C-alpha cells in the first residue's frame, strides 16, 4: 500500500468556500429575521395589553356611570385616573417585592 496524496482540486475548494460564505450569510439573514419577528411579537403583546387595559377602563367607566358614582366626563376622568394610579402603585409594589425576593 502506498501513501499517495491525492490533491483536492482548487475549484472544489473555491466552491466549498463560496458555499460556506453563502451559508453564513443565510444564517445571518435568518437570525436578523427572527430578531425582527421577536420585536414584532413583543410590540404586538404590548398593544394587546394596552387594548385590554383600555377595555377594562371603559368597563369601569360604564359601571361607574351605571351605579351613579359619576355623572359627567370630568368625574369619570378623575375616577379612572385614581384607579390607574392605584394600579400603578400596586404594580410598583409587586415588582419591588419580586426584585427583593430574587436577591
N, C-alpha and C positions, 0 to 999 in steps of 0.2 A: 504494500500500500504506500503510495507516495503522498507526500504532503504538498499538494499543489494548491496555490492560492488562486481562486477564480475571481478576477476583478469584477466589481459591481459597476455596471455601466453608468457613466456620468448623467446620461439622460434620465435614468431611473432616479438618481439622487435628486436631480432638479425637480422631477415630478413629485417625489416624496416631500421635498421642501415646500413646493407650491401647495400641495395638499395640506401640509401641516399649517401653513400660513392661513389658508382658506378656512381650515377647521378652527383655528384660533380666532379669526375674525367672526366666524359664525357663533362661537361660544360667547364672545364679547357682545355681539348683537342680541343674542337671546337673553343674556344677563341684563342688558340695558332695557329690553322689552319687559322682562319680569319685574325690574325695579319700577318702571313706569306703571305697570299693572298694579303693583303693590301700593303705590302712591294713589292711584285712581280708586282702588278699593278702600283705602283709608279715608279719602275725601268723601266717597260715597257713604261710608259708615257715619262720618261726622254729619253729613247732610241729613241722613235718616234720623240720627239722634236729634238734630235741630227740628226736624218735622215732628217727631214725637213730642218734643218739649212744647212746640207751638200748639200741637193738638191738645196737649194737657192743659196749657194755659187757656186756650179757647174754651175747653170744657169747664175749667174752673170759673172763668168769667161768666159763662152761661149759668152755672149753678149759683153763683153769687147774685146774678140778676134775678133768677127764678125764686130764690129764697128771700128776696127783698133786702139782702145785705147791702146792696148798692143800687142806685137808680140812675146814675149818669156816667158818662165816659171818664170824667176825672176821677171819680170814686173807683171805677173799675181799674183804671191805670194804677191808682195808689194801692189797691188791694193786691193786684198782680205783682207790682214792684216789691211789696213787702214779702209776698210768697217766694218770689225769685231770690230775694236777699236771704231769706231763711234757708232755701235750698243750697245756695252758695256757701253759707256758713256751715251747714251740715256737711257738705262735700269737703270743705277745708278741714273740718274736724276729723272726718273719716280718713282722709288721705294723710293727715298728720299722724293719726294713730297707727295707720298701716306702715308709714315710714319708720315710726318709732319701734314698732314691733319687729321690723326686719333688721334692726341694728344688733 
